[in-house]
Amino acid sequence: MMVQREVAGRLVERVTLERRQDVRDALGGSDASWNAEAELWAAVTPDRGGAVQGDDARRGERRWVVTVRRRDGLGLDCRLLWGARVLRVRFVEDDPRVGDVVVLRCEEEACSNG
């Protein structure tokens, strides 16, 4: 019980869980659509790695660690809306020994639909 109270006290941010759905366009191609699934309480903290640079030195994504209560369906086809920020899920740490929480490692995206 004590662990649950500690977790509940840390989940103070409100995030929207969205899932990517590929839909066919008029030409038979594929286009991404994001559908809101749930509003969640979360703890959001910067990842210790901070910003990371890709192959293009001008591009850097800010990384975040997001802790939420365990739920089915969390995966790499999800993203979180946190205020004006879009956080793309890059890794899911679902360790059953930890209790009822799941840790999501996310990268902040530039605002876009895909």
Secondary structure, DSSP 8 states (H G I E B T S, - for coil): -HHHHHHHHH--EEEEEEEEEEEE-TTS-EEEEEEEEEEEEEEEEEEEEEEEE-SSTT-EEEEEEEEEE--TT-STTEEEEETTEEEEEEEEE--GGG-SEEEEEEEEE-S---
